[in-house]
Amino acid sequence: MKQFRCGDVVLGCEWVTRSADEQELLEEIQSHAREAHGMDEVPPEVEDQIHKVITEV
């Protein structure tokens, strides 16, 4: 199971998601970025940060 804590990239955001499937996890992250942070697209440098903080749980 993989986990992503948005607060590891966007300070103050408490949103957390988990999924056994990394592609599904990334889709959930993109949806959250759009809805909560107004990001139509996740820039490559932010995507790199996201990948660095995804953990196994």
C-alpha distance matrix in Angstrom:
0.0 3.8 6.7 10.4 13.4 16.5 18.8 17.8 19.7 21.9 23.6 23.9 21.3 19.0 16.7 13.0 10.3 6.6 5.5 4.2 7.5 8.7 12.1 11.4 9.9 13.1 15.2 14.3 15.1 18.3 19.3 18.9 20.9 23.5 23.9 23.6 24.9 27.3 25.8 26.9 25.1 22.7 24.9 23.9 24.2 21.8 19.3 19.7 19.0 15.9 14.5 15.7 13.8 10.2 8.4 5.8 5.5
3.8 0.0 3.8 7.0 10.4 13.2 15.6 14.4 16.0 18.5 20.3 21.0 18.4 16.6 14.4 10.7 8.4 5.5 5.4 5.8 7.5 6.9 10.5 10.2 7.7 10.4 13.1 12.2 12.2 15.5 16.9 16.3 17.8 20.7 21.4 20.9 21.8 24.2 22.7 23.9 22.0 19.3 21.4 20.4 20.5 18.1 15.7 16.0 15.3 12.1 10.9 12.1 10.2 6.5 5.5 4.6 5.9
6.7 3.8 0.0 3.8 6.8 9.8 12.1 11.2 13.2 15.3 16.8 17.3 14.7 12.9 10.8 7.2 5.7 4.3 6.6 8.7 10.2 9.1 12.1 11.2 7.9 10.3 12.9 11.1 10.5 14.1 15.3 14.0 15.5 18.7 19.1 18.1 19.0 21.8 20.6 22.3 20.7 18.0 20.2 19.6 19.4 16.5 14.8 15.4 13.8 10.6 10.5 11.4 8.6 5.6 5.2 6.2 6.4
10.4 7.0 3.8 0.0 3.8 6.2 8.8 8.1 9.5 11.6 13.4 14.2 11.6 10.5 8.5 5.7 5.5 6.5 9.0 11.6 12.2 10.2 12.4 11.7 7.9 9.1 11.7 9.8 8.0 11.7 13.2 11.3 12.3 15.8 16.4 15.0 15.6 18.5 17.3 19.3 17.8 14.9 17.0 16.9 16.3 13.2 12.0 12.9 10.9 7.7 8.8 9.8 6.7 4.9 6.6 9.1 9.9
13.4 10.4 6.8 3.8 0.0 3.8 5.4 5.7 7.8 9.0 10.2 10.6 8.2 7.0 6.1 4.5 6.7 8.9 12.1 15.0 15.8 13.9 15.9 14.9 11.1 12.0 14.1 11.7 9.5 12.9 14.0 11.2 12.0 15.6 15.7 13.6 14.1 17.5 16.9 19.5 18.4 15.6 17.6 18.0 16.9 13.5 13.4 14.3 11.4 8.9 11.1 11.2 7.7 7.6 9.0 11.7 11.8
16.5 13.2 9.8 6.2 3.8 0.0 3.8 5.3 5.5 5.8 7.9 8.5 5.9 6.4 5.5 6.2 8.4 11.4 14.3 17.4 17.5 15.3 16.4 15.5 11.9 11.7 13.5 11.1 8.2 10.9 12.0 9.0 8.9 12.6 12.9 10.5 10.5 13.9 13.4 16.3 15.5 12.8 14.9 15.9 14.8 11.1 11.7 13.2 10.4 8.2 11.4 11.9 9.0 9.7 12.0 15.0 15.4
18.8 15.6 12.1 8.8 5.4 3.8 0.0 3.8 5.3 4.8 4.9 5.6 4.6 5.6 7.0 8.2 11.3 14.1 17.3 20.3 20.8 18.5 20.0 19.1 15.5 15.4 17.3 14.9 11.9 14.5 15.5 12.2 11.8 15.3 15.3 12.3 12.0 15.7 15.6 18.9 18.2 15.4 16.9 17.9 16.1 12.7 14.1 14.9 11.5 10.4 13.5 13.0 10.0 11.6 13.3 16.5 16.7
17.8 14.4 11.2 8.1 5.7 5.3 3.8 0.0 3.8 6.1 6.6 8.8 8.3 9.1 9.9 9.9 12.3 14.3 17.1 19.6 20.0 17.3 19.1 19.0 15.2 14.9 17.5 15.7 12.5 15.1 16.9 14.1 13.3 17.0 17.7 15.1 14.2 17.7 16.8 19.9 18.5 15.2 16.1 16.3 14.1 11.2 12.3 12.3 8.7 8.2 10.9 9.6 6.7 9.2 11.0 14.6 15.5
19.7 16.0 13.2 9.5 7.8 5.5 5.3 3.8 0.0 3.8 6.2 9.2 8.5 10.5 10.8 11.5 13.4 15.8 18.2 20.8 20.5 17.5 18.5 18.7 15.2 13.9 16.2 14.9 11.3 13.0 15.2 12.6 10.9 14.5 15.8 13.3 11.7 14.8 13.6 16.7 15.2 11.9 12.6 13.2 10.9 7.8 9.7 10.2 6.7 6.8 10.2 9.7 8.0 10.5 13.2 16.9 18.2
21.9 18.5 15.3 11.6 9.0 5.8 4.8 6.1 3.8 0.0 3.8 6.3 5.9 9.0 9.8 11.7 14.2 17.2 19.9 22.9 22.6 19.9 20.6 20.2 16.8 15.6 17.2 15.5 12.0 13.4 14.8 11.7 9.9 13.2 13.9 10.8 9.1 12.6 12.2 15.8 15.2 12.5 13.5 15.0 13.0 9.7 12.1 13.3 10.1 10.0 13.7 13.5 11.6 13.7 16.3 19.7 20.5
23.6 20.3 16.8 13.4 10.2 7.9 4.9 6.6 6.2 3.8 0.0 3.8 5.7 8.5 10.8 12.8 15.9 18.9 22.0 25.0 25.2 22.7 23.7 23.2 19.7 18.9 20.6 18.5 15.2 16.9 18.0 14.6 13.2 16.4 16.5 13.0 11.7 15.3 15.5 19.2 18.8 16.2 17.0 18.5 16.0 13.1 15.6 16.3 12.7 12.9 16.3 15.4 13.2 15.6 17.5 20.9 21.3
23.9 21.0 17.3 14.2 10.6 8.5 5.6 8.8 9.2 6.3 3.8 0.0 3.8 6.3 9.3 12.0 15.5 18.7 22.1 25.4 25.9 23.8 24.8 23.7 20.3 20.0 21.2 18.6 15.9 17.8 18.0 14.3 13.8 16.6 15.8 12.1 11.8 15.5 16.5 20.2 20.4 18.2 19.6 21.3 19.3 16.0 18.2 19.3 15.9 15.4 18.8 18.2 15.4 17.3 18.8 21.9 21.6
21.3 18.4 14.7 11.6 8.2 5.9 4.6 8.3 8.5 5.9 5.7 3.8 0.0 3.8 5.8 8.8 12.2 15.6 18.9 22.3 22.7 20.8 21.6 20.2 16.9 16.8 17.8 14.9 12.5 14.5 14.5 10.8 10.7 13.6 12.7 9.2 9.6 13.4 14.3 17.8 18.1 16.0 18.0 19.8 18.4 14.8 16.4 18.0 14.9 13.6 17.0 17.1 14.2 15.3 17.1 19.9 19.7
19.0 16.6 12.9 10.5 7.0 6.4 5.6 9.1 10.5 9.0 8.5 6.3 3.8 0.0 3.8 6.4 10.1 13.4 17.0 20.4 21.3 20.0 21.2 19.4 16.1 16.9 17.8 14.6 12.8 15.5 15.2 11.5 12.6 15.5 14.2 11.0 12.4 16.1 17.0 20.1 20.3 18.3 20.6 22.1 20.8 17.1 18.1 19.6 16.5 14.6 17.5 17.6 14.2 14.7 15.8 18.1 17.2
16.7 14.4 10.8 8.5 6.1 5.5 7.0 9.9 10.8 9.8 10.8 9.3 5.8 3.8 0.0 3.8 6.9 10.5 13.8 17.4 18.1 16.9 17.9 15.8 12.8 13.7 14.3 10.9 9.6 12.5 11.9 8.4 10.3 13.1 11.8 9.4 11.3 14.7 15.3 18.0 18.2 16.3 19.1 20.5 19.9 16.1 16.4 18.4 15.8 13.2 16.0 16.8 13.6 13.2 14.6 16.7 15.9
13.0 10.7 7.2 5.7 4.5 6.2 8.2 9.9 11.5 11.7 12.8 12.0 8.8 6.4 3.8 0.0 3.8 7.0 10.5 14.0 15.1 14.1 15.7 13.7 10.4 12.1 13.3 10.0 9.1 12.7 12.6 9.8 11.9 15.0 14.2 12.4 14.2 17.3 17.3 19.6 19.2 17.0 19.7 20.6 20.1 16.4 16.0 17.6 15.2 12.2 14.2 15.1 11.8 10.6 11.4 13.1 12.2
10.3 8.4 5.7 5.5 6.7 8.4 11.3 12.3 13.4 14.2 15.9 15.5 12.2 10.1 6.9 3.8 0.0 3.8 6.9 10.6 11.5 11.0 12.5 10.2 7.1 9.6 10.6 7.5 7.8 11.4 11.3 9.6 12.2 14.9 14.4 13.6 15.5 18.1 17.7 19.3 18.6 16.7 19.6 20.2 20.3 16.8 15.6 17.4 15.7 12.2 13.5 15.1 12.2 9.9 10.8 11.8 11.1
6.6 5.5 4.3 6.5 8.9 11.4 14.1 14.3 15.8 17.2 18.9 18.7 15.6 13.4 10.5 7.0 3.8 0.0 3.8 7.1 8.8 9.1 11.3 9.2 6.6 10.0 11.4 9.1 10.0 13.5 13.8 12.8 15.3 17.9 17.7 17.3 19.0 21.5 20.6 21.9 20.8 18.8 21.5 21.5 21.8 18.7 16.8 18.1 16.9 13.3 13.6 15.2 12.6 9.4 9.4 9.2 8.4
5.5 5.4 6.6 9.0 12.1 14.3 17.3 17.1 18.2 19.9 22.0 22.1 18.9 17.0 13.8 10.5 6.9 3.8 0.0 3.8 5.3 6.7 8.9 6.8 5.5 9.3 10.5 9.2 10.9 13.9 14.3 14.3 16.7 18.9 19.1 19.4 21.0 22.9 21.7 22.4 21.1 19.3 22.1 21.7 22.5 19.8 17.3 18.7 18.2 14.5 14.0 16.2 14.3 10.7 10.7 9.8 9.6
4.2 5.8 8.7 11.6 15.0 17.4 20.3 19.6 20.8 22.9 25.0 25.4 22.3 20.4 17.4 14.0 10.6 7.1 3.8 0.0 3.8 6.5 9.1 8.1 7.9 11.2 12.7 12.3 13.9 16.6 17.4 17.8 19.9 22.1 22.6 22.9 24.4 26.2 24.7 25.1 23.5 21.6 24.1 23.1 24.1 21.8 18.9 19.8 19.8 16.3 14.9 17.0 15.7 11.9 11.3 9.3 9.6
7.5 7.5 10.2 12.2 15.8 17.5 20.8 20.0 20.5 22.6 25.2 25.9 22.7 21.3 18.1 15.1 11.5 8.8 5.3 3.8 0.0 3.8 5.6 5.3 6.3 8.8 10.1 10.8 12.5 14.5 15.6 16.7 18.5 20.3 21.3 22.1 23.3 24.6 22.8 22.8 20.9 19.2 21.7 20.7 22.2 20.1 16.9 18.1 18.7 15.2 13.7 16.4 15.8 12.0 12.5 11.4 12.6
8.7 6.9 9.1 10.2 13.9 15.3 18.5 17.3 17.5 19.9 22.7 23.8 20.8 20.0 16.9 14.1 11.0 9.1 6.7 6.5 3.8 0.0 3.8 5.4 4.9 6.2 8.6 9.8 10.4 12.3 14.2 15.2 16.3 18.4 19.9 20.5 21.1 22.5 20.3 20.4 18.2 16.1 18.3 17.1 18.4 16.5 13.2 14.3 15.1 11.7 10.0 13.0 12.8 9.3 10.6 10.6 12.7
12.1 10.5 12.1 12.4 15.9 16.4 20.0 19.1 18.5 20.6 23.7 24.8 21.6 21.2 17.9 15.7 12.5 11.3 8.9 9.1 5.6 3.8 0.0 3.8 5.3 5.1 6.3 8.7 9.8 10.6 12.4 14.3 15.2 16.7 18.5 19.7 20.2 21.0 18.6 18.1 16.0 14.6 17.0 16.0 18.1 16.3 12.9 14.7 16.0 12.8 11.5 15.0 15.1 12.1 14.1 14.4 16.3
11.4 10.2 11.2 11.7 14.9 15.5 19.1 19.0 18.7 20.2 23.2 23.7 20.2 19.4 15.8 13.7 10.2 9.2 6.8 8.1 5.3 5.4 3.8 0.0 3.8 5.4 5.1 6.3 8.7 9.9 10.6 12.4 14.2 15.5 16.6 17.9 19.1 20.0 18.2 17.9 16.4 15.4 18.3 18.1 20.0 17.6 14.6 16.9 17.5 13.9 13.5 16.8 16.0 12.8 14.5 14.6 15.7
9.9 7.7 7.9 7.9 11.1 11.9 15.5 15.2 15.2 16.8 19.7 20.3 16.9 16.1 12.8 10.4 7.1 6.6 5.5 7.9 6.3 4.9 5.3 3.8 0.0 3.8 5.4 5.2 6.3 8.7 9.9 10.6 12.3 14.4 15.4 16.0 17.0 18.5 16.8 17.3 15.7 13.9 16.8 16.6 17.8 15.1 12.5 14.5 14.5 10.8 10.7 13.7 12.5 9.4 11.3 12.0 13.2
13.1 10.4 10.3 9.1 12.0 11.7 15.4 14.9 13.9 15.6 18.9 20.0 16.8 16.9 13.7 12.1 9.6 10.0 9.3 11.2 8.8 6.2 5.1 5.4 3.8 0.0 3.8 5.4 5.0 6.2 8.6 9.8 10.4 12.3 14.2 15.0 15.3 16.4 14.1 14.3 12.3 10.5 13.2 13.0 14.7 12.2 9.3 11.8 12.4 8.9 9.1 12.6 12.2 9.8 12.7 14.2 16.0
15.2 13.1 12.9 11.7 14.1 13.5 17.3 17.5 16.2 17.2 20.6 21.2 17.8 17.8 14.3 13.3 10.6 11.4 10.5 12.7 10.1 8.6 6.3 5.1 5.4 3.8 0.0 3.8 5.4 5.1 6.2 8.6 9.8 10.7 12.3 14.0 14.8 15.2 13.3 12.8 11.6 10.9 14.2 14.8 16.9 14.3 11.8 14.9 15.5 12.1 12.8 16.3 15.7 13.4 16.1 17.3 18.5
14.3 12.2 11.1 9.8 11.7 11.1 14.9 15.7 14.9 15.5 18.5 18.6 14.9 14.6 10.9 10.0 7.5 9.1 9.2 12.3 10.8 9.8 8.7 6.3 5.2 5.4 3.8 0.0 3.8 5.5 5.1 6.1 8.6 9.9 10.5 11.7 13.2 14.3 13.2 13.6 13.0 12.1 15.6 16.6 18.0 14.9 13.0 16.0 15.7 12.1 13.5 16.5 15.0 12.8 15.2 16.4 17.0
15.1 12.2 10.5 8.0 9.5 8.2 11.9 12.5 11.3 12.0 15.2 15.9 12.5 12.8 9.6 9.1 7.8 10.0 10.9 13.9 12.5 10.4 9.8 8.7 6.3 5.0 5.4 3.8 0.0 3.8 5.4 5.1 6.1 8.6 9.9 10.2 10.8 12.4 10.9 12.0 10.9 9.2 12.6 13.6 14.6 11.2 9.8 12.8 12.2 8.8 10.8 13.6 12.3 10.8 13.8 15.8 16.8
18.3 15.5 14.1 11.7 12.9 10.9 14.5 15.1 13.0 13.4 16.9 17.8 14.5 15.5 12.5 12.7 11.4 13.5 13.9 16.6 14.5 12.3 10.6 9.9 8.7 6.2 5.1 5.5 3.8 0.0 3.8 5.4 5.0 6.2 8.7 10.0 10.0 10.4 8.3 8.6 7.6 6.8 10.5 12.1 13.8 10.9 9.5 13.1 13.2 10.4 12.5 15.6 14.9 13.8 17.1 19.2 20.4
19.3 16.9 15.3 13.2 14.0 12.0 15.5 16.9 15.2 14.8 18.0 18.0 14.5 15.2 11.9 12.6 11.3 13.8 14.3 17.4 15.6 14.2 12.4 10.6 9.9 8.6 6.2 5.1 5.4 3.8 0.0 3.8 5.5 5.2 6.2 8.4 9.6 9.8 9.1 9.1 9.6 9.9 13.7 15.7 17.3 14.2 13.2 16.8 16.6 13.6 15.8 18.7 17.6 16.2 19.1 20.9 21.6
18.9 16.3 14.0 11.3 11.2 9.0 12.2 14.1 12.6 11.7 14.6 14.3 10.8 11.5 8.4 9.8 9.6 12.8 14.3 17.8 16.7 15.2 14.3 12.4 10.6 9.8 8.6 6.1 5.1 5.4 3.8 0.0 3.8 5.4 5.2 5.5 7.3 8.9 8.9 10.4 11.0 10.5 14.1 16.2 17.0 13.4 13.2 16.5 15.4 12.5 15.3 17.7 15.9 15.0 17.8 19.9 20.2
20.9 17.8 15.5 12.3 12.0 8.9 11.8 13.3 10.9 9.9 13.2 13.8 10.7 12.6 10.3 11.9 12.2 15.3 16.7 19.9 18.5 16.3 15.2 14.2 12.3 10.4 9.8 8.6 6.1 5.0 5.5 3.8 0.0 3.8 5.7 5.6 5.0 6.4 5.5 7.8 8.1 7.3 10.7 13.3 13.9 10.5 10.9 14.3 13.3 11.2 14.3 16.6 15.3 15.2 18.4 21.0 21.9
23.5 20.7 18.7 15.8 15.6 12.6 15.3 17.0 14.5 13.2 16.4 16.6 13.6 15.5 13.1 15.0 14.9 17.9 18.9 22.1 20.3 18.4 16.7 15.5 14.4 12.3 10.7 9.9 8.6 6.2 5.2 5.4 3.8 0.0 3.8 5.9 5.7 4.7 4.5 5.4 7.3 8.4 11.8 14.9 16.1 13.1 13.4 17.1 16.6 14.6 17.5 20.0 19.0 18.7 21.9 24.3 25.1
23.9 21.4 19.1 16.4 15.7 12.9 15.3 17.7 15.8 13.9 16.5 15.8 12.7 14.2 11.8 14.2 14.4 17.7 19.1 22.6 21.3 19.9 18.5 16.6 15.4 14.2 12.3 10.5 9.9 8.7 6.2 5.2 5.7 3.8 0.0 3.8 5.9 5.8 7.6 8.8 11.1 12.0 15.4 18.4 19.3 16.0 16.4 20.0 19.0 16.7 19.8 22.1 20.5 20.0 22.8 25.0 25.3
23.6 20.9 18.1 15.0 13.6 10.5 12.3 15.1 13.3 10.8 13.0 12.1 9.2 11.0 9.4 12.4 13.6 17.3 19.4 22.9 22.1 20.5 19.7 17.9 16.0 15.0 14.0 11.7 10.2 10.0 8.4 5.5 5.6 5.9 3.8 0.0 3.8 6.0 8.2 10.7 12.6 12.5 15.5 18.4 18.6 15.1 16.1 19.2 17.6 15.6 19.0 20.7 18.8 18.8 21.6 24.0 24.1
24.9 21.8 19.0 15.6 14.1 10.5 12.0 14.2 11.7 9.1 11.7 11.8 9.6 12.4 11.3 14.2 15.5 19.0 21.0 24.4 23.3 21.1 20.2 19.1 17.0 15.3 14.8 13.2 10.8 10.0 9.6 7.3 5.0 5.7 5.9 3.8 0.0 3.8 5.6 9.0 10.5 10.2 12.7 15.9 15.7 12.5 14.2 17.2 15.6 14.4 18.0 19.5 18.1 18.7 21.8 24.6 25.2
27.3 24.2 21.8 18.5 17.5 13.9 15.7 17.7 14.8 12.6 15.3 15.5 13.4 16.1 14.7 17.3 18.1 21.5 22.9 26.2 24.6 22.5 21.0 20.0 18.5 16.4 15.2 14.3 12.4 10.4 9.8 8.9 6.4 4.7 5.8 6.0 3.8 0.0 3.8 6.3 8.9 10.0 12.4 16.0 16.5 13.8 15.3 18.6 17.7 16.6 19.9 21.8 20.9 21.3 24.6 27.3 28.1
25.8 22.7 20.6 17.3 16.9 13.4 15.6 16.8 13.6 12.2 15.5 16.5 14.3 17.0 15.3 17.3 17.7 20.6 21.7 24.7 22.8 20.3 18.6 18.2 16.8 14.1 13.3 13.2 10.9 8.3 9.1 8.9 5.5 4.5 7.6 8.2 5.6 3.8 0.0 3.8 5.3 6.3 8.7 12.3 13.3 10.8 12.0 15.5 15.1 14.1 17.2 19.3 18.9 19.4 22.9 25.7 27.0
26.9 23.9 22.3 19.3 19.5 16.3 18.9 19.9 16.7 15.8 19.2 20.2 17.8 20.1 18.0 19.6 19.3 21.9 22.4 25.1 22.8 20.4 18.1 17.9 17.3 14.3 12.8 13.6 12.0 8.6 9.1 10.4 7.8 5.4 8.8 10.7 9.0 6.3 3.8 0.0 3.8 6.9 9.3 12.7 14.6 12.8 13.1 16.8 17.2 16.0 18.5 21.2 21.2 21.1 24.7 27.3 28.7
25.1 22.0 20.7 17.8 18.4 15.5 18.2 18.5 15.2 15.2 18.8 20.4 18.1 20.3 18.2 19.2 18.6 20.8 21.1 23.5 20.9 18.2 16.0 16.4 15.7 12.3 11.6 13.0 10.9 7.6 9.6 11.0 8.1 7.3 11.1 12.6 10.5 8.9 5.3 3.8 0.0 3.8 6.1 9.1 11.5 10.0 9.9 13.4 14.4 13.4 15.6 18.3 18.8 18.8 22.5 25.1 27.0
22.7 19.3 18.0 14.9 15.6 12.8 15.4 15.2 11.9 12.5 16.2 18.2 16.0 18.3 16.3 17.0 16.7 18.8 19.3 21.6 19.2 16.1 14.6 15.4 13.9 10.5 10.9 12.1 9.2 6.8 9.9 10.5 7.3 8.4 12.0 12.5 10.2 10.0 6.3 6.9 3.8 0.0 3.8 6.5 8.3 6.3 6.3 9.9 10.7 9.8 12.1 14.6 15.2 15.5 19.3 22.1 24.1
24.9 21.4 20.2 17.0 17.6 14.9 16.9 16.1 12.6 13.5 17.0 19.6 18.0 20.6 19.1 19.7 19.6 21.5 22.1 24.1 21.7 18.3 17.0 18.3 16.8 13.2 14.2 15.6 12.6 10.5 13.7 14.1 10.7 11.8 15.4 15.5 12.7 12.4 8.7 9.3 6.1 3.8 0.0 3.8 5.5 5.4 6.2 8.8 10.1 10.6 12.5 14.5 15.8 16.8 20.6 23.6 26.0
23.9 20.4 19.6 16.9 18.0 15.9 17.9 16.3 13.2 15.0 18.5 21.3 19.8 22.1 20.5 20.6 20.2 21.5 21.7 23.1 20.7 17.1 16.0 18.1 16.6 13.0 14.8 16.6 13.6 12.1 15.7 16.2 13.3 14.9 18.4 18.4 15.9 16.0 12.3 12.7 9.1 6.5 3.8 0.0 3.8 5.4 4.9 6.2 8.7 9.7 10.5 12.5 14.6 15.5 19.2 22.2 25.0
24.2 20.5 19.4 16.3 16.9 14.8 16.1 14.1 10.9 13.0 16.0 19.3 18.4 20.8 19.9 20.1 20.3 21.8 22.5 24.1 22.2 18.4 18.1 20.0 17.8 14.7 16.9 18.0 14.6 13.8 17.3 17.0 13.9 16.1 19.3 18.6 15.7 16.5 13.3 14.6 11.5 8.3 5.5 3.8 0.0 3.8 5.4 5.1 6.5 8.8 10.1 10.9 13.0 14.8 18.4 21.7 24.4
21.8 18.1 16.5 13.2 13.5 11.1 12.7 11.2 7.8 9.7 13.1 16.0 14.8 17.1 16.1 16.4 16.8 18.7 19.8 21.8 20.1 16.5 16.3 17.6 15.1 12.2 14.3 14.9 11.2 10.9 14.2 13.4 10.5 13.1 16.0 15.1 12.5 13.8 10.8 12.8 10.0 6.3 5.4 5.4 3.8 0.0 3.8 5.3 5.0 6.2 8.7 9.9 10.9 12.6 16.3 19.7 22.0
19.3 15.7 14.8 12.0 13.4 11.7 14.1 12.3 9.7 12.1 15.6 18.2 16.4 18.1 16.4 16.0 15.6 16.8 17.3 18.9 16.9 13.2 12.9 14.6 12.5 9.3 11.8 13.0 9.8 9.5 13.2 13.2 10.9 13.4 16.4 16.1 14.2 15.3 12.0 13.1 9.9 6.3 6.2 4.9 5.4 3.8 0.0 3.8 5.4 5.0 6.3 8.7 10.2 10.8 14.6 17.6 20.2
19.7 16.0 15.4 12.9 14.3 13.2 14.9 12.3 10.2 13.3 16.3 19.3 18.0 19.6 18.4 17.6 17.4 18.1 18.7 19.8 18.1 14.3 14.7 16.9 14.5 11.8 14.9 16.0 12.8 13.1 16.8 16.5 14.3 17.1 20.0 19.2 17.2 18.6 15.5 16.8 13.4 9.9 8.8 6.2 5.1 5.3 3.8 0.0 3.8 5.4 5.3 6.4 9.0 10.4 13.8 17.0 20.0
19.0 15.3 13.8 10.9 11.4 10.4 11.5 8.7 6.7 10.1 12.7 15.9 14.9 16.5 15.8 15.2 15.7 16.9 18.2 19.8 18.7 15.1 16.0 17.5 14.5 12.4 15.5 15.7 12.2 13.2 16.6 15.4 13.3 16.6 19.0 17.6 15.6 17.7 15.1 17.2 14.4 10.7 10.1 8.7 6.5 5.0 5.4 3.8 0.0 3.8 5.5 5.2 6.6 9.0 12.3 15.9 18.4
15.9 12.1 10.6 7.7 8.9 8.2 10.4 8.2 6.8 10.0 12.9 15.4 13.6 14.6 13.2 12.2 12.2 13.3 14.5 16.3 15.2 11.7 12.8 13.9 10.8 8.9 12.1 12.1 8.8 10.4 13.6 12.5 11.2 14.6 16.7 15.6 14.4 16.6 14.1 16.0 13.4 9.8 10.6 9.7 8.8 6.2 5.0 5.4 3.8 0.0 3.8 5.4 5.5 6.4 10.1 13.5 15.8
14.5 10.9 10.5 8.8 11.1 11.4 13.5 10.9 10.2 13.7 16.3 18.8 17.0 17.5 16.0 14.2 13.5 13.6 14.0 14.9 13.7 10.0 11.5 13.5 10.7 9.1 12.8 13.5 10.8 12.5 15.8 15.3 14.3 17.5 19.8 19.0 18.0 19.9 17.2 18.5 15.6 12.1 12.5 10.5 10.1 8.7 6.3 5.3 5.5 3.8 0.0 3.8 5.6 5.5 8.9 11.8 14.8
15.7 12.1 11.4 9.8 11.2 11.9 13.0 9.6 9.7 13.5 15.4 18.2 17.1 17.6 16.8 15.1 15.1 15.2 16.2 17.0 16.4 13.0 15.0 16.8 13.7 12.6 16.3 16.5 13.6 15.6 18.7 17.7 16.6 20.0 22.1 20.7 19.5 21.8 19.3 21.2 18.3 14.6 14.5 12.5 10.9 9.9 8.7 6.4 5.2 5.4 3.8 0.0 3.8 5.9 8.3 11.7 14.7
13.8 10.2 8.6 6.7 7.7 9.0 10.0 6.7 8.0 11.6 13.2 15.4 14.2 14.2 13.6 11.8 12.2 12.6 14.3 15.7 15.8 12.8 15.1 16.0 12.5 12.2 15.7 15.0 12.3 14.9 17.6 15.9 15.3 19.0 20.5 18.8 18.1 20.9 18.9 21.2 18.8 15.2 15.8 14.6 13.0 10.9 10.2 9.0 6.6 5.5 5.6 3.8 0.0 3.8 6.1 9.9 12.2
10.2 6.5 5.6 4.9 7.6 9.7 11.6 9.2 10.5 13.7 15.6 17.3 15.3 14.7 13.2 10.6 9.9 9.4 10.7 11.9 12.0 9.3 12.1 12.8 9.4 9.8 13.4 12.8 10.8 13.8 16.2 15.0 15.2 18.7 20.0 18.8 18.7 21.3 19.4 21.1 18.8 15.5 16.8 15.5 14.8 12.6 10.8 10.4 9.0 6.4 5.5 5.9 3.8 0.0 3.8 7.1 9.6
8.4 5.5 5.2 6.6 9.0 12.0 13.3 11.0 13.2 16.3 17.5 18.8 17.1 15.8 14.6 11.4 10.8 9.4 10.7 11.3 12.5 10.6 14.1 14.5 11.3 12.7 16.1 15.2 13.8 17.1 19.1 17.8 18.4 21.9 22.8 21.6 21.8 24.6 22.9 24.7 22.5 19.3 20.6 19.2 18.4 16.3 14.6 13.8 12.3 10.1 8.9 8.3 6.1 3.8 0.0 3.8 6.4
5.8 4.6 6.2 9.1 11.7 15.0 16.5 14.6 16.9 19.7 20.9 21.9 19.9 18.1 16.7 13.1 11.8 9.2 9.8 9.3 11.4 10.6 14.4 14.6 12.0 14.2 17.3 16.4 15.8 19.2 20.9 19.9 21.0 24.3 25.0 24.0 24.6 27.3 25.7 27.3 25.1 22.1 23.6 22.2 21.7 19.7 17.6 17.0 15.9 13.5 11.8 11.7 9.9 7.1 3.8 0.0 3.8
5.5 5.9 6.4 9.9 11.8 15.4 16.7 15.5 18.2 20.5 21.3 21.6 19.7 17.2 15.9 12.2 11.1 8.4 9.6 9.6 12.6 12.7 16.3 15.7 13.2 16.0 18.5 17.0 16.8 20.4 21.6 20.2 21.9 25.1 25.3 24.1 25.2 28.1 27.0 28.7 27.0 24.1 26.0 25.0 24.4 22.0 20.2 20.0 18.4 15.8 14.8 14.7 12.2 9.6 6.4 3.8 0.0
